[in-house]
Amino acid sequence: MTKVYKIRKGLDIRLDGAAAATVSEYATDQYALRPADFLGIVPKLMVQEGDQVKAGQSLFHDKRNPDIRFASPVSGRVSAVVRGEKRVLEEVRVVADKSMDFEDFGSGDPLKLERGAVVSKMLASGCWPMVRQRPYNVIANPADEPKAIFVSGFDSAPLAPDSNVLVKEEGAAFQTGLNALTRMTTGKVYLNLRNGVKNSEVFTNAKNVEISLFEGPHPAGNVGTQIAQISPINKGEIIWHVSPADVIIIGRLFLSGKYDARKIVALTGSEVAKPGYFKLISGSCIKSLVSTNAKSTGYRVISGNVLTGVRLASQCSLGFYDTQITVIPEGNHYEFLGWAMPRLDKHSFSKSYFAWLMPGRKFVLDTNLNGGVRALVMTGEYEKVFPFDIYPMHLLKAIINKDIDGMEQLGIYEVVEEDFALCEYIDTSKTEIQTIVREGLDMLRAEMS
Amino acid sequence: MKALRSFLDKIKPHVQPGGKYAKFHSTFDAFETFLFVPNTTTKRGSHIRDVIDLKRTMSVVVMAMIPALLFGVYNAGYLHYASIGEQASFMEIIGFGLMKVLPIVVVSYVTGLGIEFIFAQYRGHEVNEGFLVSGMLIPLVMPVDVPLWMVAVATAFAVVIGKEAFGGTGMNVFNPALLARAFIFFAYPAKITGDTIWIAGMSDKTGIVDGFSGATPLGLAASGQIDKIPSLHELIFGLIPGSIGETSKIAILLGALILLVSGIGSWRIMLAGVLGGLTMSLIFNAAAANAYMQIDPLTQIMMGSFLFGIVFMATDPVSGAQTNKGKWIYGFLIGMFAIMIRVFNPAYPEGTMLAILLMNAFAPLIDYYVVQANISKRLKRAKVAVKS
């Protein structure tokens, strides 16, 4: 009997520009890997400009844990090593060869391999960073044993890609990837699907995992929401999670012995002429993909969704974990007496505007902050979109006060910044809540190590 | 609008830090953001933001108080002409009411906003919108005959000691508007108690019709004249003596409706407050030791500023309880104490003000226990996990 979890608190922000179910090809020869995509690591370069690399060959590793390596998604030449202030490594760029040359890590059925063999294959091939841990939302430490591993089989964020499209025709790789995950925990591997929709057979036929169903608004698809329902994290406990797209790439490693980082990505947002899905390789520079599909100029390109994604400006490669690109208009304009206007074309969670009277309407939202930053005045707002048994305002204040004990007591181990994304969206006082939560997590992690 | 925008853009460089008039940065910013929502875009975190901001929130609350203010204006004129026994046209009534009430509103806003601007400038902050609400609340809780200088002093006290001393909007412990009233109440008791101050011109006792009483329902109840308390119908309609905004329950309920539909006022506090008031009245009914205790619950909560306080002042998110469970307890206790104070202590006919101020002080304690319960639940869960 599959268990169904109902999420009641949350918010679906309906935006214009959802991807149609068409899948096209996108090819480029520009690729890059950004250390900033990986929280909590210190990158140490392993190649030099001009080096020839194979797909799967490491470009850099984590200084504190040299086993954790980050691999080139394609074979080619290292064209640039970009460094920022204080010589921080910002990006390693690779220009791809005409034909792919893979490093061979050897195939093997993960169910017949020892845990150690599974782990070392994933470490060597650069697949390991796909495994992230809670608390802290950092790359998992291979020496740890998690109490469970979570895979969220749907994404509920605004304009999020349909996971069923992402895993289509990848049943074998997906199952092999799940099998590899089962080797790493004595607990369960959970696969969580959306209730009440037709899920791909790739998901429903998955074996060696426990399938649960979730219904309700965003953030029902966030792995943090699902963990809180199924197996909340206590102090000292660790849970790992992997996205379905990454499970497939891990699966391919064991099927073919290659780091084959192809994935399907949704190009979405109101500024995209024909939103749809594209097959590409992880780390692709998406500049030409966006510019050929954009309706207008003056837009912002986001790798990921509008709530948690990363803005692409000087850099152009898709984020390591992302399966979505969102293009929305910039909001750098003034609005005369905007706060006093009915603003029928704008979305608001607050009922002092009228979006709640138009439940079916899709909105075009820009990046304007829509007001000034103020002290925290309103109460009881965050709770409406925050499906955790946690007092969000009190936790935030504990973080702001750098009160480590308070943070622990109030449940910071159960959340990461993306869980607060909706709170940040609806916040009247325009506080940068996700940044504050990240600072709290970093503070705590530094304290604990 | 374009001309206005380019005018502002022309001044802007001079008031930026380093400019000639950098001293007026906060002031300029307040006016600019009032006229135009700024062109700031999101830098970190969520790329899109809800269109709600503090200006919208506060203006909805001010809007919710407009019915009470308008009725207060009419009532001031109506009672004045009734007290001198003259017939007056609607326009005369409104005209007189405006003459009496508008100056109080202006004094409250000018004093409070002036201080807010100075503090914002001194601290280098943006001017906060919180006082837009306090500035309207203060006149509504004043008797119509209150001297204007007293309004100014009380407002200054509330803003400086009640708010800015604690760090400004969002940090205050007590509701600023109630502090202003409490200040007058304790500093100049003669000006806020008694039977004459509620009607314009009655204090100097010229031309008052014989037998006309300016006593408020609470004043009558406290002095034992239970039989003279206006009927429930009159209490709800509100052409009775009282603070400017408190008399018409219809106007207050209209405001409550705006706050509840917009979700800006907490329905938990309002509902719990009313329930608390009814419960306490029923308990008194059961005890029935004196006539005041026997007043039926509905009449009790329609008297005085009970409803006004519950709707507009108890729901202040900054000085009230912050957790949802805490709001139930906080609201309920305000309701109970408001009735208890007015019945037990005839020296303070208006129990609501003191009840809310008291619970303002206890709100953090209530929240503390609510949050502690959550913390111990989490600890218990961790212990079970360790055992299994």
Interface residues (C-beta under 8 A of the other chain):
Chain A: I13 P158 P232 N234 K235 G236 E237 R300 I302 V306 L307 T308 G309 R311 T326 I328 E330 G331 N332 H333 Y334 E335 F336 L337 G338 W339 A340 R343 K346 H347 S348 F349 S350 K351 S352 Y353 L365 D366 T367 N368 L369 N370 G371 G372 V373 R374 A375 L376 V377 M378 T379 G380 E383 D389 I390 Y391 M393 H394 Q409 L410 G411 E417 A421 E424 Y425 I426 D427 T428 S429 K430 E432 I433 Q434 T435
Chain B: M1 L4 R5 T33 F34 L35 F36 V37 P38 N39 T40 T41 T42 K43 R44 G45 S46 H47 I48 R49 D50 V51 I52 D53 L54 K55 R56 T57 S59 V60 E126 N128 E129 G130 G168 T169 G170 M171 V261 S262 G263 I264 S266 R268 P317 V318 G320 Q322 T323 N324 K327 D367 V370 V371 N374 I375 K377 R378 L379 R381 A382 A385 V386
